[in-house]
Each structure stands twice: as structure tokens, then as C-alpha cells.
């Protein structure tokens, strides 16, 4: 009879505005559009309208993401054509959009023997390339529908990895990979990650938004600024 897996100490990081100085999602769409089809920028007014629709509650965050993907990248794009754009975007992020303190935080957790996991609402197909360059062991992110023809579609596969869904996806990943969590550190800048903060053993608010800052102070969570 196989013995149960030993608990693994984890360090789980959000990406946008935690590891990075600025969000990556729109920047990625613009990066792809500029290099593949600059004519798609004529759809920017529609991108703006989709944001208004989201703010008015007419569409949810996942639909906003799908609409902007379709407008700036297209309904579908082959992995073969997308892969070099993902690589060049990851290189751009590493050059100019990583917080100075990110590398020190990751080194600290590696030295502690922790498994490094990224959990981000960004699309996994490009977040994974950034995670690889930063030395993450695993990346959990919003998945896109991948057709039988290896085309990535402007459609989310499953849940948008945001808010309570992020914690559900972390827990699903633990089960899928047979990882028993030991001590868990969780890092994020945003109050929407409160379910994962509450679940973790050691919540760390990084450059917190005002709502998260208030929660962190009230609960005595560690607050860090990585410049």
C-alpha cells in the first residue's frame, strides 16, 4: 500500500501588480495585435464600450476578457502563430514590468524549500511563459478553449481565475497533482483574493489596494512593498 504524500510547503503568488508593476492582460492583447494585425486597433472604441458594459454590470469579468480577446486577437489563433508572440511578450515583461523586489521574494521562498506556484486571473498560456522565466514550479491561470486543430479560441475554458474561483482552482490543482499543502504563504495586491488569503497560513499583502490594506491592517497580515 502506497504511503500518503508528504505535506509540501507552498508559496503562492498572484501575478498582475504583485509580481509585476502593471497589469499584463491588455498589454498582451495590444502586443499581439501590433505584431500580427495592427488594423485591429480600429476596434479600440468597441473595447472601450465593453469596459463600460462591464462597469454597468451588463457583462461579467470573464465576458469582458473574452470580448477583448476576440476584438484584438481574433476569434481563434493557432498555437504555432501565438507561441513566438507569447515568448516576446514574456521577454518584454521581464525587461520592464517586474517589481524590483520580486526576485528577492522568490529567492527567499526557494531558500525556505517552498514549491513556487503562480495563481493568476491572466490567461495561463502567456502567464506560464512569464512564470517559467521567473522560476515558478507551476502556474495556475485562466484557461482558454483549445480546439482539436490546436487553435486557441477567444473563449474561457472553465472559470476565470479570479476571486473565489481562484481558490477553487488552487484546490483543484492540489488534488490533480496530489499535493498535500503544508504551510502556505499567499501573496497578492488585491482584495478580490481574500478567499485565498483566508485559506492560507501566512497571508502577505504586496502593494495592497486600499481595501486590502484596510483588511491586512485589521487582521495583522504582513504588508510588503517591493518598489
Secondary structure as a PSIPRED ss2 file (coil, helix, strand):
# PSIPRED VFORMAT (PSIPRED V4.0)

   1 X C   1.000  0.000  0.000
   2 X C   1.000  0.000  0.000
   3 X C   1.000  0.000  0.000
   4 X C   1.000  0.000  0.000
   5 X C   1.000  0.000  0.000
   6 X C   1.000  0.000  0.000
   7 X E   0.000  0.000  1.000
   8 X E   0.000  0.000  1.000
   9 X E   0.000  0.000  1.000
  10 X E   0.000  0.000  1.000
  11 X E   0.000  0.000  1.000
  12 X E   0.000  0.000  1.000
  13 X E   0.000  0.000  1.000
  14 X C   1.000  0.000  0.000
  15 X C   1.000  0.000  0.000
  16 X C   1.000  0.000  0.000
  17 X C   1.000  0.000  0.000
  18 X C   1.000  0.000  0.000
  19 X C   1.000  0.000  0.000
  20 X E   0.000  0.000  1.000
  21 X C   1.000  0.000  0.000
  22 X C   1.000  0.000  0.000
  23 X C   1.000  0.000  0.000
  24 X C   1.000  0.000  0.000
  25 X H   0.000  1.000  0.000
  26 X H   0.000  1.000  0.000
  27 X H   0.000  1.000  0.000
  28 X H   0.000  1.000  0.000
  29 X H   0.000  1.000  0.000
  30 X H   0.000  1.000  0.000
  31 X H   0.000  1.000  0.000
  32 X H   0.000  1.000  0.000
  33 X H   0.000  1.000  0.000
  34 X H   0.000  1.000  0.000
  35 X H   0.000  1.000  0.000
  36 X H   0.000  1.000  0.000
  37 X C   1.000  0.000  0.000
  38 X H   0.000  1.000  0.000
  39 X H   0.000  1.000  0.000
  40 X H   0.000  1.000  0.000
  41 X H   0.000  1.000  0.000
  42 X H   0.000  1.000  0.000
  43 X H   0.000  1.000  0.000
  44 X H   0.000  1.000  0.000
  45 X H   0.000  1.000  0.000
  46 X H   0.000  1.000  0.000
  47 X H   0.000  1.000  0.000
  48 X H   0.000  1.000  0.000
  49 X H   0.000  1.000  0.000
  50 X H   0.000  1.000  0.000
  51 X H   0.000  1.000  0.000
  52 X H   0.000  1.000  0.000
  53 X H   0.000  1.000  0.000
  54 X H   0.000  1.000  0.000
  55 X H   0.000  1.000  0.000
  56 X C   1.000  0.000  0.000
  57 X C   1.000  0.000  0.000
  58 X C   1.000  0.000  0.000
  59 X C   1.000  0.000  0.000
  60 X C   1.000  0.000  0.000
  61 X H   0.000  1.000  0.000
  62 X H   0.000  1.000  0.000
  63 X H   0.000  1.000  0.000
  64 X H   0.000  1.000  0.000
  65 X H   0.000  1.000  0.000
  66 X H   0.000  1.000  0.000
  67 X H   0.000  1.000  0.000
  68 X H   0.000  1.000  0.000
  69 X H   0.000  1.000  0.000
  70 X H   0.000  1.000  0.000
  71 X H   0.000  1.000  0.000
  72 X H   0.000  1.000  0.000
  73 X C   1.000  0.000  0.000
  74 X C   1.000  0.000  0.000
  75 X C   1.000  0.000  0.000
  76 X E   0.000  0.000  1.000
  77 X E   0.000  0.000  1.000
  78 X E   0.000  0.000  1.000
  79 X H   0.000  1.000  0.000
  80 X H   0.000  1.000  0.000
  81 X H   0.000  1.000  0.000
  82 X H   0.000  1.000  0.000
  83 X H   0.000  1.000  0.000
  84 X H   0.000  1.000  0.000
  85 X H   0.000  1.000  0.000
  86 X H   0.000  1.000  0.000
  87 X H   0.000  1.000  0.000
  88 X H   0.000  1.000  0.000
  89 X H   0.000  1.000  0.000
  90 X H   0.000  1.000  0.000
  91 X H   0.000  1.000  0.000
  92 X H   0.000  1.000  0.000
  93 X H   0.000  1.000  0.000
  94 X H   0.000  1.000  0.000
  95 X H   0.000  1.000  0.000
  96 X H   0.000  1.000  0.000
  97 X C   1.000  0.000  0.000
  98 X E   0.000  0.000  1.000
  99 X C   1.000  0.000  0.000
 100 X C   1.000  0.000  0.000
 101 X C   1.000  0.000  0.000
 102 X H   0.000  1.000  0.000
 103 X H   0.000  1.000  0.000
 104 X H   0.000  1.000  0.000
 105 X H   0.000  1.000  0.000
 106 X H   0.000  1.000  0.000
 107 X H   0.000  1.000  0.000
 108 X H   0.000  1.000  0.000
 109 X H   0.000  1.000  0.000
 110 X H   0.000  1.000  0.000
 111 X H   0.000  1.000  0.000
 112 X C   1.000  0.000  0.000
 113 X C   1.000  0.000  0.000
 114 X C   1.000  0.000  0.000
 115 X E   0.000  0.000  1.000
 116 X E   0.000  0.000  1.000
 117 X E   0.000  0.000  1.000
 118 X E   0.000  0.000  1.000
 119 X E   0.000  0.000  1.000
 120 X E   0.000  0.000  1.000
 121 X E   0.000  0.000  1.000
 122 X E   0.000  0.000  1.000
 123 X E   0.000  0.000  1.000
 124 X H   0.000  1.000  0.000
 125 X H   0.000  1.000  0.000
 126 X H   0.000  1.000  0.000
 127 X H   0.000  1.000  0.000
 128 X H   0.000  1.000  0.000
 129 X H   0.000  1.000  0.000
 130 X H   0.000  1.000  0.000
 131 X H   0.000  1.000  0.000
 132 X H   0.000  1.000  0.000
 133 X H   0.000  1.000  0.000
 134 X H   0.000  1.000  0.000
 135 X C   1.000  0.000  0.000
 136 X C   1.000  0.000  0.000
 137 X C   1.000  0.000  0.000
 138 X E   0.000  0.000  1.000
 139 X E   0.000  0.000  1.000
 140 X E   0.000  0.000  1.000
 141 X E   0.000  0.000  1.000
 142 X E   0.000  0.000  1.000
 143 X E   0.000  0.000  1.000
 144 X E   0.000  0.000  1.000
 145 X E   0.000  0.000  1.000
 146 X E   0.000  0.000  1.000
 147 X C   1.000  0.000  0.000
 148 X C   1.000  0.000  0.000
 149 X C   1.000  0.000  0.000
 150 X C   1.000  0.000  0.000
 151 X E   0.000  0.000  1.000
 152 X E   0.000  0.000  1.000
 153 X E   0.000  0.000  1.000
 154 X E   0.000  0.000  1.000
 155 X E   0.000  0.000  1.000
 156 X E   0.000  0.000  1.000
 157 X E   0.000  0.000  1.000
 158 X C   1.000  0.000  0.000
 159 X C   1.000  0.000  0.000
 160 X C   1.000  0.000  0.000
 161 X C   1.000  0.000  0.000
 162 X C   1.000  0.000  0.000
 163 X C   1.000  0.000  0.000
 164 X H   0.000  1.000  0.000
 165 X H   0.000  1.000  0.000
 166 X H   0.000  1.000  0.000
 167 X H   0.000  1.000  0.000
 168 X H   0.000  1.000  0.000
 169 X H   0.000  1.000  0.000
 170 X H   0.000  1.000  0.000
 171 X H   0.000  1.000  0.000
 172 X H   0.000  1.000  0.000
 173 X H   0.000  1.000  0.000
 174 X H   0.000  1.000  0.000
 175 X H   0.000  1.000  0.000
 176 X H   0.000  1.000  0.000
 177 X C   1.000  0.000  0.000
 178 X C   1.000  0.000  0.000
 179 X C   1.000  0.000  0.000
 180 X E   0.000  0.000  1.000
 181 X E   0.000  0.000  1.000
 182 X E   0.000  0.000  1.000
 183 X E   0.000  0.000  1.000
 184 X E   0.000  0.000  1.000
 185 X E   0.000  0.000  1.000
 186 X E   0.000  0.000  1.000
 187 X E   0.000  0.000  1.000
 188 X E   0.000  0.000  1.000
 189 X C   1.000  0.000  0.000
 190 X C   1.000  0.000  0.000
 191 X H   0.000  1.000  0.000
 192 X H   0.000  1.000  0.000
 193 X H   0.000  1.000  0.000
 194 X H   0.000  1.000  0.000
 195 X H   0.000  1.000  0.000
 196 X H   0.000  1.000  0.000
 197 X H   0.000  1.000  0.000
 198 X H   0.000  1.000  0.000
 199 X H   0.000  1.000  0.000
 200 X C   1.000  0.000  0.000
 201 X C   1.000  0.000  0.000
 202 X E   0.000  0.000  1.000
 203 X E   0.000  0.000  1.000
 204 X E   0.000  0.000  1.000
 205 X E   0.000  0.000  1.000
 206 X E   0.000  0.000  1.000
 207 X C   1.000  0.000  0.000
 208 X C   1.000  0.000  0.000
 209 X C   1.000  0.000  0.000
 210 X H   0.000  1.000  0.000
 211 X H   0.000  1.000  0.000
 212 X H   0.000  1.000  0.000
 213 X H   0.000  1.000  0.000
 214 X H   0.000  1.000  0.000
 215 X H   0.000  1.000  0.000
 216 X H   0.000  1.000  0.000
 217 X H   0.000  1.000  0.000
 218 X H   0.000  1.000  0.000
 219 X H   0.000  1.000  0.000
 220 X C   1.000  0.000  0.000
 221 X C   1.000  0.000  0.000
 222 X E   0.000  0.000  1.000
 223 X E   0.000  0.000  1.000
 224 X E   0.000  0.000  1.000
 225 X C   1.000  0.000  0.000
 226 X C   1.000  0.000  0.000
 227 X C   1.000  0.000  0.000
